[in-house]
């Protein structure tokens, strides 16, 4: 009987897949790695995998193969940093991963087919090629296939097992290019920074790591920091009018908003006060309005909203989402897709939520009261995974922590909301004029009546509330209850919050949806950036008593590094290291590899050529980097700026 060796990316996925395919009749065996077991069972695969087969399901733990320079170049002073752009590299299996590699070899020798079950994203495709290459070395006769899946629900796993596909070599090539570039660029600039600045007081024994995603991320934080500290508030003045009708007061806003010349505002106010002092209602406009239900959930949106609404860092949100996925509760949480495939039975997914004690009644109303609405279609489709959604109903008692409950709740409520109808309301807009002097000053007030809440009943994270205004008639003239000149000043911007930072990274192509949280965590870990409760520094305090995500500030070291590079004279065609342009271009080329428009070797060569030019400028002007570090890390620090 043929033998199939199945390999997942994580032990939890391996166990779940084995249980589903075996009908819960697996026979576990220990391996040389304490966290990995082999599960034996039989299963009838399609003919391409041998039909009725003995099967062994196992796993790796992420990457098994590492990459580095040859041993003679691994010491810091073994060569100039610029040499690392071209030096030979080697692949190897780390000591702690050798038991995993040996298990792959052992099982591959006695198998006829290799069936890869790594995650269906770029990184998963590449990890699949690592497994394949280890297996083929000991058994080149193996037939190799991979499973295409996005959740570990039983029916979905069985469907994936019955429809094997080939490994996506293009996606794997893109990751191979990224790994080589990150190794060469990171090592060269890390050695350059560390060795160039090791005589600066406080940096004598410090490794100053460089990453082509981390430094633009740091650059965003520093740019916002300078906007905050250099901000000079400017006073402005305006006019206000308060009318009373039917016992209700309504404040009208000046259509000019405000002016920065107090004298002009005084003159305009005095003109309004001449004569009758009455205001005239010029128009009353009532019209239907709606608040759109949300788009299906992507990884970037999950990270941003998890920080904004749940008070969790993006890294914590993704760790929890990954656990919910491997537990079989939600779909794969790393996706750029914001549109559902028409083939997905959304009503069946909703049906699973009808027994939940909290939002179950709402899910039932979607199905039973003709309230279901097809989800809106966004503009992104990664062709690999659907939007994030629940695949099983889980009672709160089945989850291991309060934060797991909150993330699962957010995913469920977002899914139900995107299958709902828009909230419906009616707005009333009242336009008035005041003053006889032509032209009179114009003011406006508006009210809202929410008529049908619809998706708002389940999506508690959106607000839209009724604010009624009394009835006014066109042509009506009323003496203001209150009027006057208002005074204010422009508001200081706030430091960057995590949702804002993720938005900037996404807009500028820094990292992927799956890695942004890691890059943010890395700049914090390296002490280039730190987080503080919002409102302690710049603007944007805790308004309305709602949670405000923490804000990021650069450390003096982070400022010193960014300012040092920004002061270098890079030519127009050589982007600075702290700006997003280099990495954005690199990410675009990775996508082009995936689409077959560029080759891996061409992308590596072109990207290294650009970074060599950047390195040449940085080396020539390293004195500006040293001067910046001495300036900001010396006595007085940033306060001297």
C-alpha positions, 0 to 999 in steps of 0.5 A: 500500500502506498505511504503518504508523509504529510507535514504541517507548519505547526504541531497543532495544525498537524494534530488537527489535520490528522484527527480529521483525516483519520476520523479521530483514530490516530496512533501517535509516535514520538520524534526526536523533537519533544513538541513534534509527534508523528500521527499514523492512520489510513486515508483514501487520497485521490489517485495522484497521491496513491488512493488508499494509503498508509499516512503519517502526519508530522510537522516542522516548527516554522523554518528548518533551514537557516541562512548565513555567510560562510564561517570565515565572514561571521566575525564582525571584523573579518571583512569590511561591511560592504563585502557582505553585499557579494559574499557567498552564503550557505544554507544549514540546519541549526542544531536545535532543528536537526531532530526535525530534519532527521524526522523528515528524512526518516519518514521520507525514506519509507514514503511514496508521496510527500504532502505539504500542509504548511500555511498558504501564504508566501512564507508557507510556500517557502517552508514547504520547499525547505521540507521538500528539499530535505525529503528529496535528498534522501528519496528523490522518487517522492511525488510532492504535492501541497494542500490548499486550505485556509481553516482547519474545520473538518469538511474543509480539511478533507476537501483540501486533502482530496484536491492537492496542488503543486507548490507555488514556486513563484511565491517561494522564490519571492521569499528566497529573494527577501531572505537573501536581501534581508541577510545581506543588507541587514548584516552590512548596515548593522556592522557599519552602524555598530562599528562606526559608532562604537566610540560614542559614549553609551554605545561602546558595547551596543549592537545597533541593528538595522532592518530595511523595514524597521528603519522606515518604521522608526522614520515615521515615528521620528517624523511625527515626533518633530511635528509635535515638538516643533508645533506652534499653536496659532490663535483663531476666532469665530462666531457662534449663534444659539437659537431656542425653539420648542424648548430646545437649544441649537448651536449653529456653526459658522460656515467660515469656521474660523479666521486668524484675524481677530479684528476682522471677526469683530467687524463681522460680528458688529455688522451682524448686530446692526438692525433687527438682530434677527437671523433668517432661516434660509433652508431646511433640508431633510434627506435619507442617509445611511451608515455603511456596514463594514467591509470584510476583515483583513489582517491589517484591519484586524491589527488596527482595530484590535489596537483601537477598540480592544486596547491590545498591541498588534503583536498580541492581537496576531498571536491570539488570532493565530491561536484561534486559527490553530484551534479551529475557531477562525479562518487563517488570520493573515490575508489581504482579501476584503471580498468573499468568494461567491462560492463560500456559503456565508449563511451556513457560517452565520447559522453556526453563530445562532447558538452563541449566548450573546450575538446568537439572537442577532445571527438568527435574525439575519437568517429568519427575518430576511436581514441578510445582505451580501457583503460589500466587495473591497478592492483587494484579493490575494487569491489565497485566503478569504477575509478573516471570519469565524468557522465555529461557534465557541462559548466564552468558557471554552477560551483560555483568556479574557483577551482571546474572548475579546478577539474572537468576539471582534471577529464574529461581530465584524463578520455578522456586521458585514453580512448585515444591512446599512444603518438607516437614518434621516438628517435635517440640515438648517441653514441660516443667515445673520446680518443685513450687510451684504452678504450676510454671514451664514451658519448651519446646524444639523440633526440626525434621527436613526431609523434602523440600526441594522448592523449597529446592533451587533457591531458595537464598535461603531457609533451613530446616535440620534441627535434631533433638532426642532422643526424650523420653517424656511423664511422664519426669523428668530432672535438668537438666544445667544451669540458671540465671538469664540476664541481657540487655537490650533491643536497640537498633533498627537504622537503616532498611535499603533493604528496610525503607524500600521496605516502608514506602513500599509500605505507605504508598502513597509512589510506585509500584512503578516509582518507589520506587527513584528516590525513594530515590536522589533523597533521597540525591542531595540529601544529605538522607540517606546510606547507611553499612555496617550495624552502625556505628551502631544495632543489627542488625549482621552476624549469621551472617556474612551480607550485611547491606544498608546502612542509611540515616541522615539528614544534619543538613540532612535532620533540620533540615528534618523537625524544622522542619516537624514542629514547626509547628502544623498543624490536625488536618485538614492533614497535615504535609509529612513524613508519608505521608498527603498523597501516599498520598491523591494516589496513591489518587486517581490509581488512581481516575482509572485506574478511571474513578471520578474525573476528572483535573481534579477530582483536580488541583483537590482536591489543590492545595486541600489543598497550599495549606492546608499552604503557608499554615501553613508560610508562617505558621510559617516561623520554626520551620523557620529555628530548626530549621535554625539549631539543627541546622546550627549548632555542635554539630549533632545532638549538641545534641538 
